[in-house]
Amino acid sequence: MTVRRPRVVAAVAVLATAVTFEGCAARTGTVGEAFRPDGPLRSVSEHAWAIGVDPDTTFTDGLETLNFDADGEVELQNVRLLGDSGLELVGVSLADPERTIGSVQYMETYPPRHRDLKGHIVDDGLGTPLAARTPNDIGWELLLGIRATEPGRHVRTGIEVTYTHDGHTFRETLPALLAVCVGRSIGFRDCDLPDLSID
């Protein structure tokens, strides 16, 4: 498999914790008919990154971390990629708060494997009760298995996260933009970053 180093651009906020292939996590809120808009998922800034991969590659996007300003437990109910249909979500895992690194942005396979996350991965991230508050505010690392099947450039415009806390259901959209350029001759420098809405 050919691996191209991803490029990252971020606006406004940068994570204080260590990140492999530097980046930051982000969120804006959206409201579904049966969902509350004022959930405890912490708001941070919009960001984008880009990568080139071979056709039919499945990889892990681990840039996002979920931090909740609440007590008790939260439970992820659903995660959905927004934007281009050329990117398929094949799995959702988590890295627990006992890990020693903030996040690992990119892994070549899914399920994810990385020396810094060994022993800390929750294979099924949906339906598992999670402690809302975490040691040192490190949060839960969201590990998304993504498959890119069609040649060309595909853009994810966000990640929709549905979760429950204290008997209520919330739906939030992470403004986590991602461009994936699929093709054997495409290098990471040839894959343009998605445009941010923040100047």
N, C-alpha and C positions, 0 to 999 in steps of 0.2 A: 504494500500500500504506500502511495506517495503522500507525504504529510507536508502541508504548507503552513508556516507559522501565521496565526491570525493577527489581524490588525484591529486596534480598538480606538474608538474616540468616545469621550464622555463629556457631559455638560454639568456644570454646577458643583456636584458632590463627588468626592473620591473616598473609597473605603479606607478606614484606618487600619484594618487587618491586612495581613499578607495575602496577595492574590497571585497565582501563577498566571503569567501573561496578563499584566496589570489591567484592571478594569474597575467598574463600579456597578452596584445594583440600583434598581430604580422602580418607581411605581406611580401610577395615577389611578384614580378611582372611577369605576363605572357602576351603574346600577341596573340590575335586571328587575323584572316586575316583582319577583318574590324575594329579592335580596336587599339587605341593608347596605347603605353606602358608608357607614361610619365605623368600619371594622378596625381592629387593632393592628393590622398589618402596617408596618412603618413605611411612611412615604419618603422616597429619595428621588434622585434625578434621572432624567432620560439619558440613554446611552446607546451606542451601536458598536458592532464589530463585524468583521468580514473574514471569510476563509475560503480557500479553494480546495476541493476534494475530488477524488476519482468517482466515476459513476457507480451507483449502487452502494455507496459507502454509508454505513451507520456509525455515528459518532456520538459522544456525550458532550453536551453543553452544560458546564458547571459554574457559569459565571454568577448566577443569581444566588443570593442568600435571603432567607425569609426571617425577619425579626418582628416580633409581636410585642406591643406595649400593653400587656395584660397579664393577669395571673391565671392559674389553672392550666387547662389543656386546650389545644386547638387540634383540628383534624381536617386534613385536605380531602376534599370530596371529588374534585375534578381539576384537570389542567388541560388547557387547549391552546394550540398555536394559532395566532391570528395572521392574516395576510396570505401569502402565496401558497397555493395548493401543492406546489412542487416539493414542499417539505412535509414529511410525515412524522408525527410523534409516535414512537414505538414503545416507550416506557417512561415511567416516572419513579426515580429513586431519590433518596436523601442521604446526606452525610450528617452524622449526629454532632452535637455541640462539644463532644470530647475530642474532636480532631484538633490537630496542632497548626493548621493552616486555614486562612480565611476561606479560600475557594480555589479549585483547580479549574481553570476556564475551559480547557479543551482536552478531551481524551479520545484516542483513536477508535475506541470500540464502545459498544453498549451490550451488556451491562458494563458499568464503569469499573476500571481497574487502575489504581495509582498507589504508589508506595506510601504517600502521605495520608491516604484515606483507608489503608488496610485496617480492617476490624471496626470501621466506623460507618459502614454503608448499610442503610435500611433499604433492602431490595424493593419492597413494595411501598412507595411513598403515599399511596392513597388509602384512606381508611385506618391509618395507624394513629392512635392518640400521641400527641407531641406536647412536651412541656413548652408553654408559651414563652416563659422567661428562661434564658440560657446563660451559663457561666461566662463572665467577661463580655456578655452581649454579642457573642459570636454568631448566634442564629443557627438556622438549619440550612445547609447548602442544598439547593435544588439541582438535581442531576437529571437532565432530560436526554433521553435517547432519541436522536433525530436521524431519519433516513432521507437521503437526497437521491432520487432515482432518474430524473430527467436532465439531460444536458442543458446548460444555460445558467442564468443568474436568477436566484430565487430569494425573495426578501420576506422575512418575518417582521411584522409590524408591532407585535406585542405578544405577551403571554397572559392568558386569562386564567386566574386562579380562583376556584370556589372552595370555601372552607367554612367550618363551623366553630363557634366559640360561645360558651355559656347559653346554649339553647337557641342561638340565632345563626342564620346562614348568611355569609357575606360573599360578594364577588368583586374582585379587584382585577385591574389590568396592569401588568408590569410593562412599562414602555421600553422593552428590551429588544431593540432592533438588531436584526442579524441578516447579513447577506451571505449566501452560499453560492459559490460559482462552481458548477459541476462540469468537469471535462479533464481529460488526461493531460492536456497541454496548458492548463490554466494555473498560473502561480498566484500566491497570495497577493502580490503587488498588482496583479491584473484584475482583482476583484474589488470593485468600488464599494466604499462604505455607504450604508444607507444614509439618507439625509435626516438630520435632526430637526425637530420643529423649534428648538431653542437656539437662538442666535448666540 
